[in-house]
């Protein structure tokens, strides 16, 4: 799934659609360095994408939701959506089944 060559927008859309349809759960690739991380730890689910019309990066923006292991309506973090550029998603995130 990882590649050093940037994928076209149509390839990115295809991959994102497959991730959504397959209901794949994702997590951040482990990092013991103590540096700030890109991506999200825990369980995450891709729910869509955005075009980056303001910044010409060649990347779509992956929209994802963190899946809390305990749901609490009073906890606003249970409803948090996050975004990450497609190339960063491929670099720093991986399916939980591969952890």
C-alpha positions in Angstrom: 0.0 0.0 0.0 2.9 2.4 0.6 4.8 3.9 -2.3 7.5 6.6 -2.7 5.7 7.8 -5.8 2.9 10.3 -5.3 -0.5 8.8 -6.3 -2.7 10.8 -8.7 -5.9 12.4 -7.3 -8.0 9.6 -9.0 -5.8 6.9 -7.3 -6.2 8.7 -4.0 -10.0 8.8 -4.4 -10.0 5.1 -5.2 -8.0 4.1 -2.1 -10.1 6.3 0.2 -13.3 4.9 -1.2 -12.0 1.3 -0.7 -10.9 2.1 2.9 -14.4 3.5 3.6 -16.3 0.6 1.9 -14.1 -2.0 3.7 -14.7 -0.3 7.1 -10.9 -0.5 7.8 -9.8 0.7 11.2 -6.5 2.6 11.4 -3.9 3.6 14.0 -0.7 5.6 14.1 2.5 3.7 13.3 4.4 3.3 16.6 7.1 5.9 17.4 9.2 5.6 20.6 11.2 8.8 19.9 9.1 11.1 22.0 8.8 13.5 19.1 5.4 15.0 18.2 3.5 12.6 16.0 1.5 13.0 12.8 -1.8 11.1 12.7 -3.8 9.7 15.5 -3.2 6.8 17.9 -6.0 4.5 18.9 -8.8 3.4 16.6 -9.6 5.6 13.6 -12.0 5.3 10.7 -11.8 7.1 7.3 -15.1 8.8 6.5 -14.3 10.9 3.5 -12.0 13.4 1.8 -11.6 17.0 0.8 -10.0 18.6 -2.2 -7.2 21.1 -1.3 -8.1 23.9 -3.7 -6.3 26.5 -1.6 -3.0 24.6 -1.4 -1.6 22.8 -4.4 -0.1 19.8 -2.7 -1.2 17.1 -5.1 -2.9 15.4 -2.2 -6.5 15.0 -1.1 -7.2 15.6 2.6 -8.3 12.4 4.4 -11.2 13.0 6.8 -11.3 10.6 9.7 -13.1 9.9 12.9 -11.5 8.7 16.1 -13.5 5.8 17.5 -13.6 6.0 21.3 -13.7 2.8 23.2 -16.2 4.3 25.7 -19.0 6.4 24.3 -20.1 9.3 26.5 -22.4 12.0 25.1 -20.9 14.5 27.6 -17.4 14.0 26.1 -17.0 16.1 23.0 -13.9 14.1 22.0 -16.3 11.2 21.2 -17.4 13.2 18.1 -14.1 14.6 16.9 -13.2 14.5 13.3 -9.6 15.1 12.1 -7.9 15.6 8.8 -4.5 14.5 7.3 -3.0 14.9 3.8 -3.2 11.6 1.9 0.6 11.2 1.6 1.0 11.7 5.3 -1.8 9.2 6.0 0.0 6.6 3.9 3.3 7.4 5.7 2.1 7.5 9.3 -1.0 5.4 9.6 -1.7 1.7 9.1 -4.6 -0.7 9.3 -5.0 -2.1 12.8 -4.8 -5.7 11.5 -1.2 -4.9 10.5 -0.1 -3.5 13.9 
